[in-house]
Amino acid sequence: MPFSAAHLLLTTWPSLPSLPEMYTAGEATTPTAADHEFLAAHPDCVLYNGHGPTEASIGLAEHLVEVRNTAPPIGPPFAGVRLRLLDADRRPVPVGTVGQICAEGQCVTDG
């Protein structure tokens, strides 16, 4: 689900006795203190930050959100997916430079 929906759910402190994992995608995952408080009180429930634009069908990468991390990375790509960070001319950018994520692999749609 988008993180904004997950955030609203977690801040209501729902009774979720059988929810071992939550995956967010579709927007930036930016957990607040309230989200981390819920997760700390429910150690059997973990939160993943997923990344997957529309053209990737479902997802490309995921990262386990660590305690108190308010800006988790998207994580490594799934098997069969290659991610590259490119400039406007589709050349690789140096580490730490802003660029566009380019995805290649079996989960990217045609076109």
BANU-85412 format. One line per 4 residues: number of its first residue (from 0); their letters; for each residue x negated, y negated, z negated of N, C-alpha, C. Coordinates in nm, 2 decimals, always signed. Example, Ala and Ser with C-alpha at 12.3 -4.5 7.8 and 13.67 -1.06 7.14 Angstrom:
<recs>
0> AS> -1.32/+0.57/-0.78/-1.23/+0.45/-0.78/-1.32/+0.33/-0.78 | -1.28/+0.22/-0.71/-1.37/+0.11/-0.71/-1.29/+0.00/-0.79
</recs>
This chain:
<recs>
0> MPFS> -0.08/+0.12/+0.00/+0.00/+0.00/+0.00/-0.09/-0.12/+0.00 | -0.04/-0.24/+0.04/-0.12/-0.36/+0.03/-0.15/-0.39/-0.11 | -0.27/-0.45/-0.14/-0.31/-0.47/-0.27/-0.21/-0.56/-0.35 | -0.15/-0.66/-0.28/-0.05/-0.75/-0.35/+0.06/-0.67/-0.41
4> AAHL> +0.11/-0.56/-0.34/+0.22/-0.48/-0.40/+0.16/-0.39/-0.51 | +0.04/-0.34/-0.50/-0.02/-0.26/-0.61/-0.04/-0.34/-0.73 | -0.08/-0.47/-0.71/-0.11/-0.56/-0.82/+0.03/-0.58/-0.90 | +0.13/-0.61/-0.82/+0.26/-0.63/-0.89/+0.31/-0.51/-0.97
8> LLTT> +0.28/-0.39/-0.91/+0.32/-0.27/-0.98/+0.24/-0.25/-1.10 | +0.11/-0.26/-1.10/+0.02/-0.24/-1.21/+0.05/-0.34/-1.32 | +0.08/-0.46/-1.29/+0.10/-0.56/-1.39/+0.24/-0.54/-1.47 | +0.32/-0.45/-1.42/+0.45/-0.42/-1.49/+0.43/-0.31/-1.59
12> WPSL> +0.31/-0.25/-1.59/+0.27/-0.14/-1.67/+0.37/-0.02/-1.66 | +0.39/+0.03/-1.53/+0.49/+0.13/-1.51/+0.45/+0.26/-1.58 | +0.54/+0.35/-1.60/+0.51/+0.48/-1.66/+0.49/+0.57/-1.54 | +0.36/+0.60/-1.51/+0.33/+0.68/-1.39/+0.24/+0.80/-1.44
16> PSLP> +0.30/+0.90/-1.51/+0.23/+1.00/-1.57/+0.15/+1.10/-1.47 | +0.20/+1.10/-1.35/+0.14/+1.19/-1.25/+0.07/+1.12/-1.13 | +0.03/+1.00/-1.15/-0.03/+0.92/-1.04/-0.19/+0.92/-1.06 | -0.26/+1.01/-1.00/-0.40/+1.02/-1.02/-0.48/+0.92/-0.93
20> EMYT> -0.42/+0.87/-0.82/-0.50/+0.78/-0.73/-0.40/+0.68/-0.67 | -0.45/+0.56/-0.65/-0.38/+0.46/-0.57/-0.48/+0.41/-0.46 | -0.42/+0.40/-0.34/-0.50/+0.35/-0.23/-0.44/+0.22/-0.18 | -0.53/+0.11/-0.17/-0.48/-0.01/-0.11/-0.55/-0.04/+0.02
24> AGEA> -0.48/-0.10/+0.11/-0.54/-0.14/+0.24/-0.44/-0.24/+0.30 | -0.49/-0.31/+0.41/-0.41/-0.40/+0.48/-0.43/-0.55/+0.44 | -0.50/-0.57/+0.33/-0.54/-0.70/+0.29/-0.65/-0.68/+0.19 | -0.72/-0.79/+0.15/-0.83/-0.78/+0.05/-0.78/-0.73/-0.08
28> TTPT> -0.86/-0.64/-0.14/-0.83/-0.58/-0.27/-0.91/-0.67/-0.37 | -0.84/-0.74/-0.45/-0.90/-0.83/-0.55/-0.84/-0.81/-0.69 | -0.88/-0.70/-0.75/-0.82/-0.67/-0.88/-0.85/-0.78/-0.99 | -0.75/-0.81/-1.07/-0.76/-0.90/-1.18/-0.79/-0.83/-1.31
32> AADH> -0.80/-0.91/-1.41/-0.82/-0.85/-1.55/-0.70/-0.76/-1.58 | -0.58/-0.80/-1.54/-0.46/-0.73/-1.57/-0.46/-0.59/-1.50 | -0.51/-0.59/-1.38/-0.52/-0.46/-1.31/-0.62/-0.37/-1.37 | -0.73/-0.42/-1.41/-0.84/-0.34/-1.48/-0.79/-0.30/-1.62
36> EFLA> -0.71/-0.38/-1.69/-0.66/-0.33/-1.82/-0.57/-0.21/-1.80 | -0.48/-0.21/-1.70/-0.39/-0.10/-1.67/-0.48/+0.03/-1.64 | -0.58/+0.01/-1.55/-0.66/+0.13/-1.52/-0.74/+0.18/-1.63 | -0.79/+0.09/-1.72/-0.87/+0.13/-1.84/-0.78/+0.21/-1.93
40> AHPD> -0.65/+0.17/-1.94/-0.56/+0.24/-2.03/-0.51/+0.37/-1.97 | -0.53/+0.39/-1.84/-0.49/+0.51/-1.77/-0.61/+0.57/-1.70 | -0.71/+0.63/-1.77/-0.83/+0.67/-1.71/-0.81/+0.78/-1.61 | -0.70/+0.85/-1.61/-0.67/+0.95/-1.51/-0.62/+0.90/-1.37
44> CVLY> -0.60/+0.76/-1.37/-0.56/+0.70/-1.24/-0.67/+0.61/-1.19 | -0.71/+0.63/-1.07/-0.82/+0.55/-1.01/-0.76/+0.47/-0.89 | -0.83/+0.36/-0.86/-0.79/+0.27/-0.75/-0.90/+0.27/-0.64 | -0.85/+0.29/-0.52/-0.94/+0.29/-0.40/-0.91/+0.17/-0.32
48> NGHG> -1.02/+0.10/-0.27/-1.00/-0.01/-0.17/-1.02/+0.06/-0.04 | -0.92/+0.06/+0.05/-0.93/+0.11/+0.18/-0.94/+0.00/+0.28 | -0.99/+0.04/+0.40/-1.00/-0.05/+0.51/-0.96/+0.02/+0.64 | -0.86/-0.04/+0.71/-0.82/+0.02/+0.83/-0.72/-0.07/+0.90
52> PTEA> -0.77/-0.14/+1.00/-0.69/-0.23/+1.08/-0.59/-0.15/+1.17 | -0.49/-0.21/+1.22/-0.38/-0.15/+1.30/-0.44/-0.05/+1.40 | -0.54/-0.10/+1.48/-0.59/-0.02/+1.59/-0.66/+0.11/+1.54 | -0.68/+0.12/+1.41/-0.75/+0.24/+1.35/-0.65/+0.34/+1.30
56> SIGL> -0.52/+0.32/+1.33/-0.42/+0.41/+1.29/-0.39/+0.41/+1.14 | -0.47/+0.47/+1.06/-0.45/+0.47/+0.91/-0.57/+0.41/+0.84 | -0.68/+0.46/+0.85/-0.80/+0.40/+0.78/-0.93/+0.43/+0.84 | -1.03/+0.36/+0.80/-1.17/+0.38/+0.85/-1.27/+0.41/+0.74
60> AEHL> -1.24/+0.35/+0.62/-1.33/+0.36/+0.51/-1.26/+0.34/+0.38 | -1.32/+0.38/+0.27/-1.27/+0.36/+0.13/-1.38/+0.35/+0.03 | -1.34/+0.28/-0.08/-1.44/+0.27/-0.19/-1.37/+0.27/-0.32 | -1.42/+0.35/-0.41/-1.36/+0.36/-0.55/-1.38/+0.23/-0.62
64> VEVR> -1.28/+0.16/-0.67/-1.29/+0.03/-0.74/-1.34/+0.06/-0.88 | -1.46/+0.00/-0.90/-1.52/+0.02/-1.03/-1.47/-0.08/-1.14 | -1.48/-0.04/-1.26/-1.44/-0.12/-1.37/-1.49/-0.27/-1.36 | -1.40/-0.36/-1.37/-1.42/-0.50/-1.37/-1.47/-0.56/-1.23
68> NTAP> -1.47/-0.48/-1.13/-1.52/-0.52/-1.00/-1.40/-0.60/-0.93 | -1.41/-0.73/-0.92/-1.30/-0.81/-0.86/-1.31/-0.83/-0.71 | -1.42/-0.78/-0.65/-1.44/-0.79/-0.50/-1.50/-0.67/-0.45 | -1.43/-0.55/-0.46/-1.50/-0.43/-0.41/-1.52/-0.43/-0.26
72> PIGP> -1.63/-0.36/-0.22/-1.66/-0.34/-0.08/-1.56/-0.25/-0.02 | -1.56/-0.24/+0.12/-1.47/-0.15/+0.18/-1.52/+0.00/+0.18 | -1.65/+0.01/+0.15/-1.71/+0.14/+0.14/-1.76/+0.20/+0.27 | -1.81/+0.32/+0.26/-1.87/+0.39/+0.38/-1.75/+0.44/+0.47
76> PFAG> -1.78/+0.45/+0.60/-1.68/+0.50/+0.69/-1.65/+0.65/+0.67 | -1.53/+0.69/+0.71/-1.49/+0.83/+0.70/-1.57/+0.91/+0.80 | -1.58/+1.04/+0.79/-1.65/+1.12/+0.88/-1.59/+1.10/+1.02 | -1.67/+1.09/+1.12/-1.62/+1.07/+1.26/-1.60/+0.92/+1.30
80> VRLR> -1.63/+0.83/+1.20/-1.61/+0.69/+1.23/-1.75/+0.62/+1.21 | -1.77/+0.53/+1.30/-1.89/+0.44/+1.30/-1.85/+0.30/+1.28 | -1.90/+0.23/+1.19/-1.87/+0.09/+1.17/-2.00/+0.00/+1.19 | -1.98/-0.10/+1.27/-2.09/-0.20/+1.29/-2.04/-0.34/+1.27
84> LLDA> -2.13/-0.43/+1.23/-2.10/-0.57/+1.21/-2.16/-0.64/+1.32 | -2.08/-0.71/+1.41/-2.13/-0.77/+1.53/-2.10/-0.92/+1.53 | -2.18/-1.00/+1.61/-2.15/-1.14/+1.63/-2.05/-1.16/+1.75 | -2.03/-1.28/+1.78/-1.93/-1.31/+1.89/-1.97/-1.25/+2.03
88> DRRP> -2.10/-1.22/+2.04/-2.15/-1.16/+2.17/-2.16/-1.01/+2.16 | -2.11/-0.96/+2.05/-2.11/-0.81/+2.03/-2.25/-0.76/+2.00 | -2.33/-0.84/+1.94/-2.47/-0.80/+1.90/-2.47/-0.78/+1.75 | -2.54/-0.68/+1.70/-2.55/-0.66/+1.55/-2.60/-0.78/+1.48
92> VPVG> -2.54/-0.81/+1.37/-2.59/-0.92/+1.29/-2.68/-0.87/+1.17 | -2.77/-0.96/+1.12/-2.85/-0.92/+1.01/-2.77/-0.90/+0.88 | -2.83/-0.82/+0.79/-2.76/-0.80/+0.66/-2.74/-0.93/+0.59 | -2.62/-0.95/+0.54/-2.59/-1.07/+0.47/-2.52/-1.18/+0.56
96> TVGQ> -2.51/-1.15/+0.69/-2.46/-1.25/+0.78/-2.31/-1.21/+0.81 | -2.23/-1.32/+0.83/-2.09/-1.30/+0.86/-2.08/-1.24/+1.01 | -1.99/-1.15/+1.02/-1.97/-1.09/+1.16/-1.83/-1.03/+1.16 | -1.80/-0.96/+1.28/-1.68/-0.89/+1.30/-1.70/-0.74/+1.29
100> ICAE> -1.62/-0.67/+1.21/-1.63/-0.53/+1.20/-1.59/-0.46/+1.33 | -1.67/-0.38/+1.39/-1.64/-0.30/+1.51/-1.63/-0.16/+1.46 | -1.52/-0.09/+1.49/-1.50/+0.05/+1.46/-1.51/+0.14/+1.58 | -1.57/+0.25/+1.57/-1.58/+0.35/+1.68/-1.55/+0.48/+1.62
104> GQCV> -1.48/+0.57/+1.70/-1.46/+0.70/+1.65/-1.32/+0.76/+1.68 | -1.30/+0.87/+1.62/-1.18/+0.95/+1.65/-1.05/+0.88/+1.60 | -1.06/+0.79/+1.51/-0.93/+0.74/+1.45/-0.90/+0.60/+1.52 | -0.97/+0.56/+1.61/-0.94/+0.43/+1.68/-0.86/+0.46/+1.80
108> TDG> -0.75/+0.38/+1.82/-0.66/+0.41/+1.93/-0.72/+0.36/+2.06 | -0.66/+0.41/+2.17/-0.71/+0.36/+2.30/-0.67/+0.22/+2.33 | -0.75/+0.14/+2.40/-0.72/+0.01/+2.43/-0.76/-0.09/+2.33
</recs>
